[in-house]
Amino acid sequence: QVQVVESGGGLVQAGGSLRLSCAASGRTFTDAAMGWFRQTPGKDRDFVAAISWSSWSGDTTLYKDSVKGRFTISRDNAKNTVYLQMNGLKPEDTAVYYCAVGVTIATLQSGYWGQGTQVTVSS
């Protein structure tokens, strides 16, 4: 059984930074993808950033337009952990952030999900 655990959320002032972590366990993730989505009350879960890797193509990253240049996704293969470094946070980044693990970036939403971590950005 795959387990996905997020951490690192919290309260920060606008312009500040946070780093989210997502640790996956329960299987070997040799060719896979992990990504971050966020959700605010009454809205659908929205893609934020993702990273995929394979033995033949290396790493691929993808970002939501509104976070490009502010957020950076990276991974630690040895720890099966993905990080989301969030800089220049804005109040509109406030949401519950969820991590997903899947086979490809395109199929992340049908993969395994964590419980979410709250990020609140005050103005």
C-alpha positions as CSV (number, residue, x, y, z in Angstrom):
1,Q,0.0,0.0,0.0
2,V,1.4,3.4,-1.1
3,Q,1.4,6.0,1.6
4,V,1.9,9.7,0.9
5,V,2.6,12.2,3.7
6,E,2.9,15.9,3.3
7,S,4.5,18.4,5.7
8,G,5.7,21.9,5.9
9,G,2.6,24.0,5.7
10,G,1.9,26.9,7.9
11,L,1.2,30.6,8.3
12,V,3.4,33.1,6.5
13,Q,3.3,36.8,5.6
14,A,3.0,37.8,2.0
15,G,6.4,37.8,0.3
16,G,7.6,35.0,2.6
17,S,8.7,31.5,1.9
18,L,7.7,27.9,2.8
19,R,9.0,24.5,1.8
20,L,6.6,21.7,1.5
21,S,7.7,18.1,1.7
22,C,6.0,15.0,0.3
23,A,7.3,11.6,1.3
24,A,6.1,8.5,-0.5
25,S,6.5,4.9,0.7
26,G,5.2,1.4,0.1
27,R,6.8,0.6,-3.2
28,T,9.8,1.4,-5.4
29,F,9.4,4.5,-7.5
30,T,11.8,4.0,-10.3
31,D,9.8,5.6,-13.1
32,A,7.1,7.8,-11.6
33,A,5.7,11.3,-11.1
34,M,4.9,13.3,-8.0
35,G,3.1,16.6,-7.9
36,W,1.3,19.2,-5.9
37,F,-2.2,20.4,-6.2
38,R,-4.1,22.9,-4.1
39,Q,-7.7,23.5,-3.1
40,T,-9.6,26.3,-1.5
41,P,-13.2,26.0,-0.1
42,G,-15.8,25.5,-2.7
43,K,-13.3,25.1,-5.6
44,D,-11.8,22.2,-7.4
45,R,-8.4,20.9,-6.7
46,D,-6.0,22.8,-8.9
47,F,-2.6,21.7,-10.3
48,V,0.4,23.6,-9.0
49,A,3.6,21.8,-10.0
50,A,4.9,18.3,-10.8
51,I,8.0,16.4,-11.5
52,S,8.4,13.1,-13.3
53,W,11.5,10.9,-13.7
54,S,12.5,7.8,-15.6
55,S,15.7,5.8,-16.2
56,W,15.8,6.9,-19.9
57,S,14.5,10.5,-19.9
58,G,15.7,12.1,-16.7
59,D,13.6,14.6,-14.8
60,T,10.8,16.7,-16.2
61,T,9.1,19.5,-14.3
62,L,5.8,21.3,-15.0
63,Y,4.4,24.4,-13.3
64,K,1.1,26.3,-13.2
65,D,1.7,29.6,-14.9
66,S,1.0,31.7,-11.8
67,V,3.7,30.1,-9.8
68,K,6.5,30.0,-12.4
69,G,9.5,31.8,-11.1
70,R,8.3,31.7,-7.5
71,F,7.9,27.9,-6.8
72,T,10.4,25.2,-7.4
73,I,9.8,21.5,-7.3
74,S,12.6,19.1,-6.7
75,R,13.1,15.6,-5.4
76,D,15.4,13.5,-3.3
77,N,15.4,10.0,-4.9
78,A,17.1,8.3,-2.0
79,K,14.3,9.5,0.3
80,N,11.4,9.1,-2.1
81,T,10.6,12.7,-1.2
82,V,9.5,15.7,-3.3
83,Y,9.8,19.3,-2.2
84,L,8.0,22.4,-3.2
85,Q,10.0,25.5,-2.4
86,M,7.6,28.4,-2.4
87,N,9.0,31.9,-2.5
88,G,7.3,35.3,-2.9
89,L,4.1,33.9,-1.5
90,K,0.9,35.8,-2.1
91,P,-2.4,35.7,-0.3
92,E,-4.0,34.0,-3.3
93,D,-1.6,31.1,-2.7
94,T,-3.6,30.3,0.5
95,A,-5.0,26.8,0.2
96,V,-4.7,23.2,1.3
97,Y,-1.8,21.7,-0.6
98,Y,-2.1,18.1,-1.6
99,C,0.7,15.8,-2.9
100,A,-0.1,13.1,-5.5
101,V,2.0,10.2,-6.7
102,G,1.4,8.5,-10.0
103,V,2.9,6.9,-13.1
104,T,3.0,10.1,-15.2
105,I,2.3,13.8,-14.6
106,A,-0.8,13.4,-16.8
107,T,-2.2,10.6,-14.6
108,L,-1.4,12.1,-11.2
109,Q,-5.0,12.7,-10.3
110,S,-5.7,9.1,-10.5
111,G,-2.8,8.1,-8.3
112,Y,-2.2,8.2,-4.6
113,W,-2.9,11.2,-2.5
114,G,-1.8,12.6,0.8
115,Q,-4.0,14.2,3.4
116,G,-3.0,17.7,2.6
117,T,-1.2,20.5,4.4
118,Q,-2.6,24.0,5.0
119,V,-0.7,27.0,3.7
120,T,-2.0,30.4,4.8
121,V,-0.5,33.6,3.4
122,S,-1.5,36.8,5.3
123,S,-1.5,40.2,3.6
